[in-house]
Amino acid sequence: MRDQATSLRELRANFDKIVTKQKTETTQDFLEKIRRVSPLSAYVLLYPDSLHGSFSDIGEWLPALSQNRNQLYLWDQADLIQKKILTTKEKESLPFPVLAKQLALLDLTGKTDSERFEFLKNISNTLDKHSEVWITLKASEISYYLYLLNAANKLYIMLPDNQEAIIKGYEIVKNIYNLKITSKIGILEFSSKAFLTEANTTTRIKNVAKQFLGIDLSNVGVVLSSNRYIPPINEGEFCGDKTIIDSSNSDFMYAFSENIVNLALGTH
């Protein structure tokens, strides 16, 4: 009669054989499953948390800024809606779905490959049916999100109607430059005025950035206190057809995933 110890040893040996035969998913295996080029474009809204100022209701102006409002998804990593900084509406009443802040993003360097893969799969499944994702980030935290910022199609610096907006706006641009973030940068200005002159905040930041950093910033337009979004036509003009968002050859999900799975331990 077989004893229990012999049966347990055989069971363990069979289990070890099965585990050995199973191929562990490598980084290359994971990345090869991600579609390239995908229809998903990503745009980052950089909120200047060091700068006091009011912002119009995001539920009103973000769809107007979007290329495809029916496919828009907001990833509120800055937790702005929860804290009602951008909107006084309830989350459920917004005209687009919202993904809440993902705390896991702040601790991905300490995760295993399989844990990173699982996180990325969940994000991909969440965004799968959408062609645009808009991600809010606090400007003071951009060094924690380099893997996300470098994968985005474009960064939008939100500037409120504030006398320090030019200084703070340029500081954000300079920080992006020093961190060697390669995504395109645009200025989205919020104003209580009925119109803007060529001496507006956007134009002045653009001139300084060009002169001292050699960076060509784009003028994204202005959002008035009435929630109306007014896109630019030419330099210094804020009226006419909507500014065109470059969503060609979008590779966001692949670039984002590649940046994360290749993270060096202890770095962002």
N, C-alpha and C positions, 0 to 999 in steps of 0.2 A: 504494500500500500504506500502510495506516495505521501511523504510528509509535507506539512504546510510550508516549511522553509524552502524545499525544492520547488514547489509550485510558485512561490513568490519570486524566486530567482529567475525561473523561466519567464514569468510574466514581465519582470523588469527587463530581461534581455530582449524580449519581443518589443517592448515599448521603446527601448534604446535604438533598436533597428529601424523602427518607424520614424522616430525623430531624426535619425541620421539621414534617412532617405529624403525627408522633407527639406526642400531648398529654402534657406533663409533669404528673405527679400532684401536685396542690396539697394543702395542708393540709385544705381544705374537702372535696376529693375523697376524701381518706383517711378523714376523720371520718364522712362520709356512709355509708361502707361498714360502720361499726360498729353492731351492733344495739343499739337502745334501746327499752324497758328490757330488760336481759338477766337471765338467771337466776343470774348469778354475783355472789355477795356477797364482800366482802373484809374481813378482820379482822386488825389488826396487833397482834402480841405484842411489847411494848417491854421488852427485857431491860436491867435496870439494871447495866451493866457496871462501874460505880464502886462497887457494893455487893456485898461478899462474902456468899455464902450458898448453900445447896444447894437444888436444885429436883428435884421428883419426876420420874420417867420420863415424858417427853412422849408416848410411845407409849401410855401408860395413861390419862392425864387429858385429853388433847386430844380424843379421840373422844367422851368423856363431855360435854365442853363444847360440842361441835358439834351443830348442828341436824340434820345429815344425814351421819353418819359414813361412809356408802358413797360420798359425793360430795366428801369432804374431800381437799384438796391442801395440802401444806405447802411454802411458799416460804421457804427458810432463808437469807435475805439476811444475817442476823447470823452465819452460819456456826457455829451452836451445836452442831449434831449432829456436824459434822466434827471439832470440837474436844472433843466429848463432855462439854459443859457441862450439857446437858439430859438426856442419855441415855447409858447404857453399852452399849446394844444396837448391833448393826451396822445400817447404814442399810437394807439389804435386808430386815431382819426387822420393820421398822416396819409397822403396819397401814394405812398410807396412803403414796401416792407423795410423793417429795420433789424439789423443784427446788433445785439448788445455788445458791450466791451468784452473782449476775449482776454481774460487774465492770463491764460496760458502763453500768450505772446510775450509776456514779460519774463518768462522763465524757460524758454526753449533751449537755452544752452545747457541746462542741466538734465535734459531729457534724453532717453535712448532713441535710436533710429526708429524703432517701431512706434514709439510714442509720438515722435514728430510726424511720421507717416500717417498715423491715425488722425492727428489734428488737421493735417492738410487735406486728407480725404473728406473730413467733415466740412471744412470750409468750401472745398470744391463742390460737394453735393448741395450745399446751401446756395451757392451762386450759380449753379448749373443752368438754370432756366432764364438767366438774366444776361444782358449784353453790356451793362454798365454797373460798376460798383463805385460808389463814392465813399471814401474813408476819411473820417474826421480824426485828426491827431493834434495834440497840444504842441505848440511850437517849442516849448521848453523841454519836450521829451523826444525830439526827433533823433537824438543819438541812440535811442533804444530801438529804433525802427528802421535802421539803414537797409535791412534786407527787404523791407516793404517799400520804402521810398525809391530805391533803385529799380524796383520792378514796375512802378507805376508809369502810366503814359504821361501824366503831367501833375505838377503840384500847384495848388492854388493858395496863395497867401491871402487870408481874409483880413482886411484892414478896416476898422470902424472909424467913424467920424471923430477923431481925437487929435489934439494938437501935437501929440508925440508919435503919431502914426508913421510919419516919415522916418524918424530915427529908429523906432522899433521894427518897422518893416525892413529897413536896410540891414539891421542886425540879424534878422531871420535869414535874409538872402546871403549875408556874409557867412553865417553859420552853415548853411547848406553848401556853400562854396568850399569852406574849410573841411567839411566832412567828405568832400569829393563825390557828392551825390550827382548823378549824371542826368536825371530826369529834367524835362523842360519845366520852367517856372513861369507862372502868371500871377498878376495882381488882381484880386477881386475886391473892389472898393465899395464900402457902404457909406451912404451919404444922406444927410437930411436936407440937402440943397435940391432945388428943382433942376439944376444943370451944373455942369462942371466946366471949368476953364482949362486952358492948356497948362496952367500952373497948379493943376491938381496933384494930389499925393502920388498917384500912380506914375505920372510923367516925371516927377522929380526923383522918385526912387529909381526909375529906369535910367535916367541920365547919370545918377551917381554910380549905379551898378556897372554901367557901361564904361564910365570913366576910370573907376578904381579897380574893378574886378574883371573887366572885359566880358561881362555877361550880358546877353541880349534877353531881357525879360519881355513877356508879352502882356498886352493890355487885355484883360478878360472882360472888362466892362464895370458897370456900377449897379448896385442894388439900392434903390431909394427907400426911405422910411415907409413909403406906401406899399412896400413889398414888390414894386415893379422892378424887373431886371431890364437894364438897357445895355445892349451889347455895343461894341465899338465897330466903326467902319474903318477909319484911319487913325493915325496917331493923334491923340487929343480929342477925338470925337466919340460921343457916346450915344449914337442913335443909328437906326437902320437895321439891316439884316443881322441875324444871330452870328456870333463868332463861331468859326468852324473848329470843332475839337478833333484833333488828330487821333483817330482810333485805328489807323491802318497798321497792319502787321502786328496786332496786339499779341503779346506773349506773356501777359501778366501772370497767369496761374503757373506757367512753367518757370518763369524767372523767379517768382516769389518762392516756389517750392525748392528750386535749386539753391537759392540763397540760404534758405532755412536748413535744408539737410546737409549743407556743407559748412554750417556754422562751426567756427573753432570754439573749443571749450572756453567759457568765460568771456567771450566777446559777443558783440552784436553786429 
